[in-house]
Structure formats: structure tokens, C-alpha cells
Amino acid sequence: SGDGSVRGVSFALFLVEDWWSAEDGGELELYGSNSAHVSTIVPPVFNTLLMYDAALCTSAVKVLSERAPQLAVVGTFSLAASAVDAAKEVPPPVASEPRKGG
């Protein structure tokens, strides 16, 4: 597209205790594109990796539990649109012939 926008994938790896429940809070809210309304609520589930479009807005619900902290690793892998377009122009690799013994 060449418009300079950024494309990417965001992630959250939930490291909560395996006894964590909905009453403990800490959900991740995902908002749809150009929306002020929550489109998806994702509960923190033990040892779960969530991946979603980096263009989406998110919000974390307050942790209500005092039994343990909610731990998560979060981040974003992004790539400028111009780099994505350039990568599309690279020809696919060509298989080479196996080398003859020697």
C-alpha cells in the first residue's frame, strides 16, 4: 500500500495461577475497529497465548484477587506497510539440485 501504516500482531501470554477464575478479574477487552464498544472479552487462563491484530484497541480489567498477582507477558510484532509490500515482491526461493557425492 505504501501509505506508511504499520501492520502487526500483538500478543498476551497469561501467566496466572491455574486456580484463577472469572471472579478474580483481569480480563483483556478487545475493541473492534473504529468502535467504542468491547467486541471480545478474554479471560486470563493459565498458560494461554492470545494473539490479535495490533490495530485493535485493548483494555485490561482491574484484578480483583488479593491471593496472587496477575502476571502476563505482552508485546507487539510490527512491520511497516512499505516493508510488507517489499517482501511481497521478493521471488520465492528456488530449490537447488542436490550435490553429487565427493
Secondary structure as the mmCIF struct_conf table of DSSP 4:
data_model
#
loop_
_struct_conf.conf_type_id
_struct_conf.id
_struct_conf.beg_label_comp_id
_struct_conf.beg_label_asym_id
_struct_conf.beg_label_seq_id
_struct_conf.end_label_comp_id
_struct_conf.end_label_asym_id
_struct_conf.end_label_seq_id
BEND BEND1 ASP A 3 ASP A 3
STRN STRN1 VAL A 6 PHE A 14
TURN_TY1_P TURN_TY1_P1 ASP A 18 TRP A 19
HELX_RH_3T_P HELX_RH_3T_P1 ALA A 22 ASP A 24
STRN STRN2 GLY A 25 GLY A 25
STRN STRN3 LEU A 28 TYR A 31
TURN_TY1_P TURN_TY1_P2 SER A 33 ASN A 34
BEND BEND2 ALA A 36 HIS A 37
STRN STRN4 VAL A 38 VAL A 42
TURN_TY1_P TURN_TY1_P3 PHE A 46 ASN A 47
STRN STRN5 THR A 48 ASP A 53
TURN_TY1_P TURN_TY1_P4 ALA A 54 ALA A 55
BEND BEND3 LEU A 56 LEU A 56
STRN STRN6 CYS A 57 ALA A 60
HELX_LH_PP_P HELX_LH_PP_P1 VAL A 61 LYS A 62
STRN STRN7 VAL A 63 VAL A 63
BEND BEND4 GLU A 66 ALA A 68
STRN STRN8 ALA A 72 ALA A 80
HELX_RH_AL_P HELX_RH_AL_P1 ALA A 81 LYS A 88
TURN_TY1_P TURN_TY1_P5 GLU A 89 GLU A 89
BEND BEND5 VAL A 90 VAL A 90
HELX_LH_PP_P HELX_LH_PP_P2 PRO A 91 PRO A 93
HELX_LH_PP_P HELX_LH_PP_P3 ALA A 95 LYS A 100
#
